[in-house]
Amino acid sequence: MRTVELVEKRRLEVASRPDTRDAGPGEVVVRMHAVGICGSDLHWYEDGGIGYTAAVYPMILGHEPVGEVVSVGAGVTTHKVGERVAIEPSIVCGECEFCRSGRPNNCVHCVFMGGTQAPGFFRDYAVVPARNAEHFPDTFSYAKATLIEPTAVIVHVFELFDMRPGDTVAVLGAGPIGILSAVMAKLRGASQVFIADKILFFLPGGIAGIFEYLAIEYHFQNVARGVIDTRNLLYFGSVIFFGLLLASHALSRRRGD
């Protein structure tokens, strides 16, 4: 099968590798149709690592995959050949205390596909547990379905804090994830959504006419001050910040909460 491999910093190569193994019990084989490119993929590519974790070459990136089931293993009753699925890239054990308590994202044995632990999905085929392959509507194109994984992350963010209809939301960073966060906040009932970014070129483009935005220097004190000045939040409403904890601390001190 074909793979796209990062072989050194800023160098990708198309390679030919042996076909993937057959699906084992509880597994499915998926043929990739589209894979989103995450900001972390760009760090692996441009910087040769993320934070203190260095790339291990060659490595196969990509962790926002969608594709078509081409084979199912023994005992799989939830999937059929030909069905379209989005893949959760974190392989969890299902047995540790976190998995058993409904928090598989904290699995102590988690293996992430798309970094240094395991190959990602810039390849023709992959074998994954059937539970990691989520069906999506036929009305979704494969390209659109690549947004399922990042959207799921943002949905989880809303599970972690109490955002109420009418709240004001400030999103720090107007890249793809920032814009997606703003869209989700609006759908959840935010009265107003502000976006700030240090690259002012991003702000007037795709978000103009959809959100109010702050074309100011990306610094938590400036962002907090800008939202307060614009909305008079010292007296009305509440504000939630995505993307920078210090900004929420600055605002909460001003409001006295």
C-alpha positions in Angstrom: 0.0 0.0 0.0 1.0 3.6 -0.4 2.0 5.7 2.6 3.1 9.4 2.9 6.0 9.5 5.4 7.9 12.3 7.1 11.5 11.2 6.6 13.2 14.4 7.9 12.2 17.9 8.9 10.2 19.4 6.0 10.5 16.4 3.8 7.7 14.0 2.9 8.0 11.0 0.7 5.5 8.6 -0.9 6.5 5.1 0.0 5.3 1.6 -0.9 4.7 -0.7 2.2 3.3 -4.2 2.6 -0.4 -4.3 2.7 -2.0 -4.0 6.1 -2.8 -7.2 8.0 -6.2 -8.7 8.1 -8.7 -7.5 10.7 -8.5 -9.5 13.9 -11.4 -10.1 16.3 -13.2 -6.9 17.1 -11.4 -5.0 14.4 -12.1 -3.4 11.0 -9.9 -2.6 8.0 -10.6 0.9 6.7 -9.6 2.3 3.3 -8.7 6.0 3.7 -10.6 8.5 1.6 -9.6 11.8 3.3 -7.4 12.8 6.3 -7.4 16.3 7.8 -4.2 18.2 8.5 -3.9 19.3 12.1 -1.7 22.0 13.5 0.3 19.3 15.3 1.1 17.7 11.9 2.5 21.0 10.8 4.7 21.1 13.9 6.0 17.6 13.2 6.7 18.7 9.6 8.2 22.2 10.2 9.8 21.9 13.6 10.8 18.2 13.7 8.8 17.7 16.9 6.2 19.0 19.3 7.4 20.6 22.6 10.0 18.3 24.1 9.0 15.3 21.9 11.2 14.9 18.9 10.1 13.2 15.7 11.2 9.6 15.0 11.8 9.1 11.3 10.2 7.8 9.2 6.8 8.6 10.7 3.3 8.5 9.2 1.3 11.5 10.3 -2.5 12.3 10.2 -5.0 11.6 12.9 -8.3 13.1 11.5 -9.2 10.2 9.1 -12.3 9.1 7.4 -12.8 6.2 5.1 -14.7 3.1 4.0 -14.8 -0.2 5.8 -13.4 -2.9 3.5 -13.1 -5.9 6.0 -14.5 -6.8 9.4 -13.0 -9.2 11.9 -14.7 -12.0 13.9 -17.3 -10.9 16.3 -17.9 -7.5 14.7 -21.7 -6.9 14.3 -21.7 -3.1 14.4 -20.0 -2.5 11.0 -20.4 -3.8 7.5 -18.2 -3.7 4.4 -18.9 -0.5 2.5 -19.9 1.7 5.4 -18.3 5.1 5.9 -16.6 5.9 9.1 -14.6 8.5 11.0 -11.8 7.1 13.1 -10.9 8.0 16.6 -7.1 7.9 16.6 -6.6 7.0 20.3 -6.5 3.3 20.9 -7.4 2.6 24.6 -7.3 -0.5 26.6 -10.9 -0.5 27.8 -9.9 -2.1 31.1 -8.2 0.5 33.3 -10.0 2.5 35.9 -10.4 5.5 33.6 -11.8 3.5 30.7 -14.2 1.7 33.0 -15.4 4.9 34.5 -16.2 6.5 31.1 -13.1 8.5 30.8 -11.1 6.7 28.0 -9.4 9.9 27.1 -7.3 9.4 30.3 -6.5 5.8 29.6 -3.1 4.9 31.2 -2.3 2.6 28.3 -3.5 4.8 25.4 -1.7 4.6 22.1 -2.1 7.6 19.8 -2.0 6.9 16.1 -0.3 9.8 14.2 2.6 10.6 16.4 5.6 8.7 17.8 3.6 5.9 19.3 2.0 4.4 16.2 1.6 5.2 12.5 -1.1 7.7 11.6 -3.4 7.6 8.6 -1.6 9.2 5.6 -1.8 5.7 4.0 -4.2 3.7 2.0 -5.4 1.3 4.7 -5.5 1.0 8.5 -6.7 -1.6 11.0 -8.5 -0.2 14.0 -10.8 -1.5 16.7 -14.4 -1.4 15.5 -15.3 0.8 18.5 -12.9 3.4 17.1 -14.8 3.6 13.8 -17.8 5.9 14.1 -20.4 6.0 11.3 -21.3 9.3 9.8 -24.3 10.4 7.7 -24.3 9.8 4.0 -25.1 13.5 3.4 -21.5 14.3 4.6 -18.7 14.3 2.0 -15.5 12.7 3.1 -13.8 16.1 3.2 -16.5 17.5 5.5 -16.3 14.4 7.7 -12.6 15.1 8.5 -14.0 17.8 10.8 -15.6 15.2 13.0 -12.5 14.6 15.1 -11.7 18.2 15.9 -15.4 19.0 16.5 -15.5 16.1 19.0 -12.7 17.7 20.9 -14.5 21.0 21.1 -17.7 19.3 22.2 -15.7 17.7 25.0 -14.6 21.2 26.0 -18.2 22.2 26.5 -18.7 19.1 28.7 -16.0 20.4 31.0 -17.5 23.8 31.9 -20.9 25.3 32.3 -21.6 27.6 29.4 -25.1 29.0 29.5 -27.3 30.5 26.8 -26.6 34.2 26.7 -22.9 34.0 27.8 -20.3 35.9 25.8 -17.4 33.8 24.5 -13.9 35.1 23.5 -11.9 32.8 21.3 -8.1 33.4 21.3 -6.8 32.4 17.9 -8.6 32.7 14.5 -7.2 29.6 12.9 -9.4 26.6 11.8 -9.9 25.3 15.4 -10.5 28.8 16.7 -13.2 29.5 14.0 -14.7 26.0 14.7 -14.8 26.8 18.4 -16.6 30.1 17.7 -19.1 28.3 15.5 -19.8 25.7 18.2 -20.1 28.4 20.9 -22.7 30.3 18.8 -24.6 27.1 18.2 -24.6 26.4 21.9 -26.3 29.7 22.6 -23.6 32.3 23.1 -25.0 35.8 22.7 -21.8 37.2 21.2 -18.5 35.6 20.2 -15.3 37.5 19.9 -12.2 36.3 18.2 -8.7 37.7 18.7 -5.5 36.8 16.9 -1.9 38.1 16.8 -2.1 37.8 13.0 -4.5 40.5 12.1 -4.8 39.3 8.5 -6.9 36.4 9.7 -9.6 38.5 11.3 -11.4 40.4 8.5 -11.7 37.4 6.2 -13.9 34.4 6.7 -15.2 35.5 10.1 -16.4 39.0 9.0 -20.1 39.3 9.2 -20.4 36.1 11.3 -18.7 37.1 14.6 -17.6 40.2 16.3 -13.9 40.1 16.4 -11.1 41.9 18.3 -8.3 43.1 15.9 -5.9 43.6 18.8 -2.5 42.4 19.8 -2.6 38.8 21.1 -1.9 39.3 24.8 -4.2 38.2 27.5 -4.4 41.6 29.3 -5.3 43.3 26.0 -7.9 40.7 25.0 -9.5 40.8 28.5 -9.6 44.6 28.5 -11.0 44.7 25.0 -13.9 42.4 25.8 -14.7 44.3 28.9 -14.6 47.7 27.2 -16.7 46.4 24.3 -19.4 44.6 26.3 -19.2 46.4 29.6 -18.9 43.0 31.3 -18.1 44.6 34.6 -21.8 44.9 35.0 -23.6 42.7 32.4 -23.3 39.0 31.5 -20.4 36.6 31.8 -17.5 35.7 29.6 -15.8 32.4 28.8 -12.3 32.3 27.2 -11.2 29.6 24.9 -7.5 29.1 24.3 -5.6 31.0 27.1 -6.2 30.3 30.8 -4.4 33.5 31.8 -7.0 35.6 30.0 -9.8 34.1 32.0 -7.9 34.7 35.2 -7.4 38.4 34.3 -11.1 38.9 33.6 -12.3 37.0 36.7 -10.1 39.2 38.9 -11.7 42.3 37.3 -15.2 41.0 37.8 -14.5 39.9 41.4 -15.8 36.4 40.8 
